Amino acid sequence: MKRIELPKVNNQNLTVDELFASYVKRKTADNIAKESLEFYRDCFKRFTGFFPKDGLCKEISQDTIDDYISYLRDSSPNIKGVSINSYLRGIRAFLYYGMEKGCVAPFTIKMIKVVEEVKEPFTDTEIAILLIKPNVEKCSFTEYRNWVMSNYLIGTGNRLGTVVGIKNKDVDFDLRRVLLRETKNKRQYYIPLSNALVTILTEYMQYRQGDDEDYLFCTEVGKQFTKSGLQTTFVKYHKKKGVKCTSIHRYRHTFAKGFILNGGGEMQLQSLLGHSDPNMSRKYVKLYAQDIGQGYELLNPLDTYRKAFIGEKIRMNSKLGD
């Protein structure tokens, strides 16, 4: 394999544009995901709206970052703290790279404090609407496919980028599992298929047909979805069904909440959602801790023991009195 050579530059007079070009080459050599690379490019574009591309890296300091945060707030008065932190993470990555190269003076780039917003899952009413099966003999392929995808997402919590990469051959009905190839951390793994999902996918694949290499959830002409294309499809589908929330990511929250309320464990959830950091799964558990309290008497040992003993009419007092 031919080695990718990084550009040779004078670190003392390196511009941010030159540094970013070097950073992109490094990340390309590391085989970073295209989506991640686009994220860094977007963050860099935003940053260079404030700091000139031909500005020297050695001029960047903590004051620069503080001024950049003020710039983001002034240029977009309604910007949220999570968005500011997202932009900061993007430039922090290549600036830390610059610190390693010796062209940026070392300092720590900290995220701002934000109040984490709760992303509500679908309501019970919305889920009921999304699960109403269309008449397969009368509806279009698009409507039927969208219904199957809604069921799949509620039953797996897969990310958007993962769903568009699933092929027919990845679904294994014998072992009741599906192979996820396109993952955020680039680690392929299997997740199990529930009884309901096996039934739904079996019928769908008989209807869908196609070769093993074809994509499971395809466009009307049998092509692979783009992430934006699939997002647009769901926006239209949800609006048609009268579901106000149009975000595909809400399916992930809906799966996580349902899994937790049904007694699923944190480690299981981490594995199913493909989280490399256990803190991400832990957030879901904390998020729905209040809902876990519903029906708590059905899970609490004291309540279940008392119910069993009283129900069987065991006369403990008479025995104790002997």
N, C-alpha and C positions, 0 to 999 in steps of 0.2 A: 504494500500500500504506500502510495506516495505521501510523504510527510508534508503537511501544510506549514509553510514558513511564515512566521509572523513578521510584519514589517519592521525594519530596523530604523529607529528614530532616535533623536537626541531627547532623552527624557527631561532635560532641564527646560526645553523650549517646546514641549509637546502641547498641541492644542487639544481641546476637548473632542473636536471632530476626529483628529488623528487617533486619540485614545479610544474613542468608540469604534473606529474602524478596526483597530487592533483587537478590541474586546470581542467584536462580532466574529472575527477570524478564529479567535480562541474558542468561542462557544460553538462555532460551526465544526471545528476539529473535535470538540467534545460530543458532537452529535446531539446537540440540544434540540428539543422539540420545536417545530416551526412556530407553533402558537406562542411559545415562550420567547422566541426571538422577535416575533412581531410585537410582543408586549414591551420588550426592551427598546425597540425602535420607537414605539409610540411614546414611551416615557422620555426618551432622549429628545424627541421632537418637541415635547412639551417643555423640557428643561431649556432647550436652546431658543425657546421663545423669550426666555428670561436672560440666560447667559449666552453670549455670542459663541458661535461655532469656532471662530478663530481665537477665542479667548484662551489664555494659557492655563493649563491645569494647575500650575503652581500657585495661581491666584485664588484657587478655591479653598475655602476654610469653613469653619462652623458658621461664621457670619453669613457666608454665601447661602448656606442651607436655610438659615433662619429667614433671610430676605426672600428666598425662593418660596418658602411657605406663605409669607405675607403676599407675595406676587400671585400665588394660586388663589388665595382668598379674595384679593382685590379684583382679579380678572374674572373670577366666577363667584359672585356673592353667595350663590346657593349651593356651592360645592360642599359635599359631605366630608367629614373627617376620614372616613374609610377610603374615600377617593384620593385624598391628599396622601395618606399612608401608602396607597398603591403606587402613586407616582414616586414617592420617596424610595420605596423598595426597588423600583426600576433603576433609578439613578445610583442608588447606593451600591448596587451590584458592580457597575462598571467603575465607579469611583474607588471602591475598595480594590478593584483590579489595578487601578492607577496607583494606589498606595503601595501595592506589591511591586510595581514597576519602578517606584521611586520618583514619580512625577507629581504626585499629590501628597501634601503633608498629612501624616496620619492624624485622624480624629474620628470620633464615633458619631455615626449618623443614627439618631434615635427617632422612632415613630412618635407622633403626637398622641396624646391621650384622647380616646373617643369613647362614646357610649355606644356599645355594640347593639345594633338594632336587631330585633327579633323578626326573622323572616317566617311569617306564618305559613304553615302547610295548607293544603286544600281543606275546606270545611267538609263535614260529613255530607252535606247537601251537594257540594260540588263533586265529591268523589262518586256519589250515587249517580249523578248526571253523566259523568265521564265513563262509568262502567255499564251504562245501558247499551246493550248490543244492538247494532243496526241489523236490518234484514239483509243478510248476505246475498240473497237472490235478487234483491232489487236495488241495493245501494251500489255506489261506485267503488272501485278498488281503493281509491284515495280515502274514502270515509271508513271503509273496513280496516285498512292498514292503520289509519290514525287511531281507531279504537283499540286495535291490537297493541300498538305502541304505548297507548295510555296504560293499558293493563300491564305491559312489560315494565314500564317505568315505575308504576306503583308497587310492582312486585320485586323490583331489583334495586331501585335507587341509583341506577347507572348514570354517569355523567353524559352530557350531550356528545362530547368528542368520542366517547366509548361506543355509544349506540350506533353512530354512523359507520363504524369500522367493523361491525359484526357481520360475518358471512354465513351463508347457509350451513357450511361444513362445521362451523363452530358450535352448532347446537347438537348436543348428544342426548337423544331421548333414552337410549339404553341405560346410560349412567345418570340421566336426569340432571344435566348440568350444561352450562354454556361457557365457552372460552372467551375471555375478554382480552383482545389483542392491543387495542388502542387505549392505553391508560395514561394518566397524568404523569406517573413516575416511571413509565416505560417498562413496567414489570407485568408480563402476562400472567393471568391467573384464572382459575375456574370459580364460578359461583353456582350453587345448586338452584334447580328450578322447582318451584312448588307444584303441588298437584294441579291447582287451577291453571297455572301458567303452562304446564305441560299440555293440558287439554286445549288451551287456546292456541298455542304455537303449533301443535300438531295439525289442527284444522287449517290454520293460516298457511302453513307451508304446503299443504295439499292444494290449497287454492292458489298460492303464489307460484309454485313450481320453480323452475330455474335450475342452474347448475350449482355445484358445490362452491365454486368461486364467486358466485353472485352474492351481492349484499342482501342481507335478510330484510332490512327495511329500506326499500329503494324508492326512487321517484316513479312517476307514472310511466316513464319510458325505460325503466329498469336500471337506471344509473345510480351511482352512489350519491347520497345526500351530502351537501356541504353543511357545515355547522349553522351558518346563517340561513341556509335554505330550510333546514329542519326547524329552526326557531320560528321562521316566518310561517311555516306550515302549521305549527301548533298555535300560533297567535290567531290565525284564521279559524282553526278548528275550535278553539276555546270560545271565541266570540260567537261562532255559529251555534254553539251549545249553550250560550248564555252564561259561561263561566268568566267572571271578571279577571281573575288572575291568569295571565298568559305566559308566565315564566316557566320554562321547562325545569329549572332548578327547584321549583316548588315540589316537584315529584320526589326529589331526593329527600327533602325535609319530611314529606308525607310518609315515605318509606321508613325513615329513621324513627319518626314519632310512633308509627304503628308497630314497628319492631320492638321498640322499648316498652310500650304499653302492653304488649303481648308477652312480656317477660324475657325478651332477648337480652343477652349480656353485652357489656361494653366491648369485650375482646372480639366477640362474634361480629358485632356491628362494624368494628374497625376492619376486619377481614373482608366483609361483604362490600363495604364502601370503598375499599382500596386505600385507606388512609395510611400513609407512612408515619404520620405523627399521631400517637394515641390521644393527644390533647384535642384533636379535631372531633373524634368520636365522643370524647368526654363532654364536649360542649353540648352535643345533642342530649346527652343524659341529663345534664344540669338544666338545659333549656326546658325539658319536658318533665322536670321533677315534680312540678305542681300537679300535672295531669296523672302522674303515677299514683298520687294519693287517691284518685278516684277508684272506688272498688277495693280499697286497701284491705278491708276486712275479709275479702276473699283470699288474700295472700298471706295475711299475718298469721303466724302459728297459733297464737292465743285464741284468735277468733275461730280458726278452723278446728282446733282441738275441742273448744267449748261446744261448737255446733255438732261435732261428731258425738261427743259424750251425751249431750242433752238429747240429741235426736234418737240415740239408742236407749235412752231412759235408764242409764246405769245408776244404780242407787249406791253412790260412793259413801254417803253418810252412814247408811246402815252397816256397811262393812267396817267402816272405821270405828263404829260403836261396839263391835264384837270384842 
